[in-house]
Amino acid sequence: MGRRRKSRESAIQCLYQWEITGTAPKLILEGYWGNHDRIRDGESHDLTDTDLEKASEVPEELKVRLEHAGVCTDSILVEISRRVGSDNQAALVDRIVFATSLVLGTVAHVKEIDAMISEHARHWRMNRLGLVEKSILRLGGYELVYEEETPAAVVIDEAVELAKRFSDPDAGSFVNGVLDGMSKHTGA
């Protein structure tokens, strides 16, 4: 699985949490990336002096990228420091930075994106959409309209795969239809 797909999966999970809790997106991102591996591995959320010492060893250029993305916290640096090798650390930073840009961009444009989804999700009101599907459509809508570097066909395919993975298999065709309509409408 590619890095960008993993970033999109992370972004969907953060957008889902944002929709449910209403928590500020940056706090969700910081919690997601700062505790992700420790939660999965059943470890304590508390950072030790050893953790912070290892975090200080993360290369400066990676810290700068995280600061630029707005998500450079001790807990995230600890997660990065746990990766062996600078290539693995850089790959994780790539994922974090891309997912962060997707989440913050989607949330910043959510009203416009929701209007487009409503227009193209025929016979479906936004409040009737499942939260997973809504998060996937929002992310795909954001990429189609505001992220020009990824071709529309790739955005739609990625969204369909996310729908199949996180929802039911039939959600893929619904997501495909809505995003395809949005793509044609926006000229993406």
C-alpha positions in Angstrom: 0.0 0.0 0.0 1.4 3.4 -1.0 2.3 6.2 1.4 -0.4 8.5 0.1 -3.1 5.9 0.5 -2.0 5.4 4.1 -2.1 9.2 4.6 -5.6 9.2 3.2 -6.7 6.4 5.5 -5.3 8.4 8.5 -7.1 11.5 7.2 -10.4 9.7 7.0 -10.0 8.5 10.5 -9.3 12.0 11.7 -12.1 13.5 9.7 -14.5 10.9 11.2 -13.4 11.8 14.7 -13.8 15.5 13.9 -17.3 14.8 12.7 -18.3 12.8 15.8 -16.6 14.9 18.5 -16.3 18.4 17.1 -12.8 18.6 18.5 -10.4 21.0 16.8 -8.7 19.3 13.9 -5.2 20.1 15.0 -5.9 18.5 18.4 -7.2 15.4 16.7 -4.1 15.2 14.4 -1.7 15.7 17.3 -3.5 13.0 19.3 -3.7 10.6 16.3 -0.1 10.9 15.4 1.3 11.3 18.9 -0.4 8.3 20.4 -1.1 6.0 17.4 1.6 3.4 17.9 1.5 3.5 21.7 -2.2 2.9 21.7 -1.9 0.1 19.2 0.9 -1.5 21.2 -1.0 -1.1 24.5 1.6 1.2 26.0 1.1 4.2 28.3 0.3 7.6 26.9 2.8 9.2 29.2 6.1 10.3 27.8 9.2 9.3 29.7 12.5 11.2 29.9 14.0 8.5 27.7 11.2 9.1 25.1 11.9 12.9 25.1 15.6 12.3 24.8 15.1 10.0 21.7 12.7 12.7 20.3 15.4 15.3 20.4 17.4 13.1 18.0 14.9 13.4 15.2 16.7 15.2 12.3 16.1 19.0 12.3 14.8 19.0 8.7 12.0 16.6 9.7 11.1 18.8 12.7 11.0 21.8 10.4 8.5 20.1 8.0 6.3 19.1 11.0 6.4 22.7 12.3 5.5 24.0 8.9 2.5 21.6 8.8 1.6 22.8 12.3 1.9 19.5 14.1 5.3 19.3 15.8 4.7 18.0 19.3 6.9 16.0 21.7 4.5 13.0 21.4 4.7 13.1 17.5 8.5 13.4 17.7 8.6 10.4 20.0 6.6 8.4 17.5 9.0 9.4 14.7 12.1 8.6 16.8 10.8 5.1 17.3 11.3 4.4 13.5 14.7 2.9 12.8 16.6 4.7 10.1 16.2 8.1 8.6 14.3 6.8 5.6 11.6 5.3 7.8 11.4 8.6 9.8 11.2 10.6 6.6 8.4 8.3 5.3 6.4 8.8 8.4 6.8 12.6 8.3 5.7 12.5 4.6 2.5 10.6 5.8 1.9 13.0 8.6 2.4 16.2 6.5 0.2 14.9 3.7 -2.6 13.7 6.0 -2.5 17.0 8.0 -2.8 19.0 4.8 -5.8 16.9 3.7 -7.6 17.2 7.1 -7.0 20.9 7.6 -7.8 21.7 4.0 -11.0 19.6 4.0 -12.2 21.2 7.3 -11.4 24.7 6.0 -13.5 24.2 2.9 -16.2 21.8 4.4 -19.1 24.1 3.6 -18.2 24.4 -0.1 -17.5 20.7 -0.3 -20.7 19.7 1.4 -22.7 21.9 -1.0 -21.0 20.1 -4.0 -21.7 16.7 -2.4 -25.4 17.6 -1.9 -25.6 18.7 -5.5 -24.2 15.4 -6.8 -25.5 12.9 -4.2 -28.9 12.7 -5.8 -31.7 11.7 -3.5 -29.4 11.8 -0.4 -29.3 14.6 2.1 -26.1 15.2 3.9 -27.6 14.3 7.3 -28.6 10.9 5.9 -25.1 10.0 4.7 -23.1 7.6 6.9 -20.2 9.4 8.7 -17.6 7.2 7.0 -19.0 7.9 3.5 -19.4 11.6 4.3 -15.7 11.7 5.5 -14.6 9.9 2.3 -16.6 12.2 0.0 -15.4 15.3 1.8 -11.8 14.2 1.5 -12.2 13.3 -2.2 -14.1 16.5 -2.9 -11.3 18.5 -1.3 -8.6 16.7 -3.4 -10.6 17.2 -6.6 -11.2 20.9 -6.1 -8.3 22.2 -4.0 -5.4 19.8 -4.6 -4.4 20.0 -8.2 -1.4 17.7 -8.1 -3.3 14.5 -8.0 -5.3 13.6 -11.2 -9.1 13.3 -10.7 -9.1 9.6 -11.7 -6.6 8.8 -9.0 -8.6 10.8 -6.4 -11.8 8.9 -7.3 -10.1 5.5 -7.3 -8.5 6.1 -3.9 -11.8 7.3 -2.5 -13.6 4.2 -3.9 -10.9 1.9 -2.3 -11.3 3.7 1.0 -15.1 3.3 0.9 -14.6 -0.5 0.2 -12.2 -0.8 3.1 -13.9 1.4 5.7 -17.6 0.9 4.7 -19.4 -1.8 2.8 -18.5 -2.8 -0.8 -21.6 -1.0 -2.2 -20.4 2.3 -0.8 -17.6 2.3 -3.5 -20.0 2.7 -6.4 -21.9 5.5 -4.5 -18.7 7.3 -3.8 -17.6 6.8 -7.4 -20.8 8.3 -8.8 -20.8 11.4 -6.5 -17.1 12.2 -7.0 -17.3 11.6 -10.7 -20.1 14.0 -11.0 -18.2 16.6 -8.9 -15.1 16.0 -11.1 -17.1 16.7 -14.3 -18.8 19.7 -12.8 -15.6 21.3 -11.6 -13.5 20.3 -14.7 -11.0 18.5 -12.5 
